[in-house]
């Protein structure tokens, strides 16, 4: 991912930041440090940002259909539907950018079906 973002030259600095200066080697990162670094790198990826917009659209439609738990979108229900019924049978966050337009279209059809049933 660092190569994709043209950050390979900053690898040691990024790893050092994620580990609060403890290490500059990815092999020595804890699971939490690695997760934090991956989330940071994803936030810097324009393609991932566009993918997140599409994911949020699906989540918004799910909320409109009252797929809620504790005042928030019910992500367990959304993921259960995704695994069972979506075209690639993956959880929402496992869909890559290129796969998401078809998923949004599929979920919009589910939403329209919901509206017709009201």
C-alpha positions in Angstrom: 0.0 0.0 0.0 2.9 2.4 0.7 4.2 1.9 -2.9 0.7 2.6 -4.3 0.6 5.9 -2.3 4.2 6.7 -3.3 5.2 6.6 0.4 7.8 3.8 0.3 10.6 6.4 1.0 8.8 7.3 4.2 8.3 3.7 5.4 10.5 3.8 8.4 9.0 7.2 9.5 5.5 5.9 9.1 6.2 2.7 11.0 8.0 4.7 13.7 4.9 6.9 14.0 2.6 4.0 14.3 4.7 2.4 17.0 5.4 5.7 18.8 9.1 5.4 18.0 9.4 1.8 19.4 10.4 0.3 16.0 10.9 1.0 12.3 10.2 -2.6 11.2 6.8 -3.9 10.2 7.6 -7.3 11.6 7.9 -5.8 15.1 4.6 -3.9 15.0 1.9 -5.1 17.4 -1.5 -6.1 15.9 -3.0 -2.8 17.1 -0.1 -0.7 15.7 -0.4 -2.5 12.3 -4.1 -1.9 12.2 -3.6 1.7 13.0 -1.0 2.1 10.2 -3.3 0.3 7.7 -6.2 2.6 8.6 -4.0 5.7 8.2 -2.7 4.5 4.8 -6.3 3.7 3.6 -7.3 7.2 4.7 -4.6 8.6 2.4 -5.8 6.6 -0.6 -8.2 8.5 -2.9 -9.6 5.3 -4.3 -10.4 4.1 -0.7 -12.0 7.4 0.0 -14.3 7.1 -3.0 -15.1 3.5 -1.9 -16.0 4.7 1.6 -18.5 7.2 0.0 -20.3 4.2 -1.7 -20.2 2.2 1.5 -21.8 5.1 3.4 -24.5 5.4 0.7 -25.5 1.7 1.3 -25.4 2.2 5.1 -27.6 5.3 4.7 -30.2 3.3 2.6 -30.1 0.6 5.3 -30.9 3.2 8.0 -33.8 4.5 5.8 -35.1 0.9 5.9 -34.9 1.0 9.7 -32.0 -1.4 9.9 -30.9 0.2 13.2 -29.5 -1.0 16.5 -29.0 1.4 19.4 -29.7 4.5 17.3 -27.1 3.6 14.7 -27.0 1.5 11.5 -27.1 -2.2 12.4 -23.8 -3.2 10.9 -24.3 -6.9 11.9 -27.6 -7.0 10.0 -26.0 -5.2 7.0 -23.1 -7.6 7.0 -25.4 -10.6 7.4 -27.4 -9.5 4.4 -24.2 -8.8 2.4 -22.9 -12.3 3.1 -26.2 -14.0 2.3 -27.6 -11.9 -0.6 -25.0 -9.5 -2.1 -23.6 -10.4 -5.5 -20.1 -11.4 -4.2 -21.3 -12.6 -0.7 -18.8 -10.6 1.2 -19.1 -8.2 4.2 -19.5 -4.6 3.1 -15.9 -3.5 4.1 -14.4 -6.4 2.1 -15.7 -5.0 -1.2 -13.1 -3.2 -3.2 -13.6 0.0 -5.0 -14.2 -1.6 -8.4 -16.8 -3.9 -7.0 -18.8 -1.3 -5.1 -20.8 0.4 -8.0 -22.6 -2.9 -8.7 -23.2 -3.4 -5.0 -24.7 0.1 -4.6 -27.0 -0.7 -7.6 -28.1 -4.0 -6.1 -28.8 -2.4 -2.7 -30.7 0.5 -4.3 -33.0 -2.2 -5.8 -33.5 -3.6 -2.3 -34.3 -0.1 -1.0 -36.8 0.5 -3.9 -38.5 -2.9 -3.1 -38.7 -1.7 0.6 -40.4 1.5 -0.5 -42.9 -0.3 -2.6 -43.8 -2.4 0.3 -44.7 0.5 2.5 
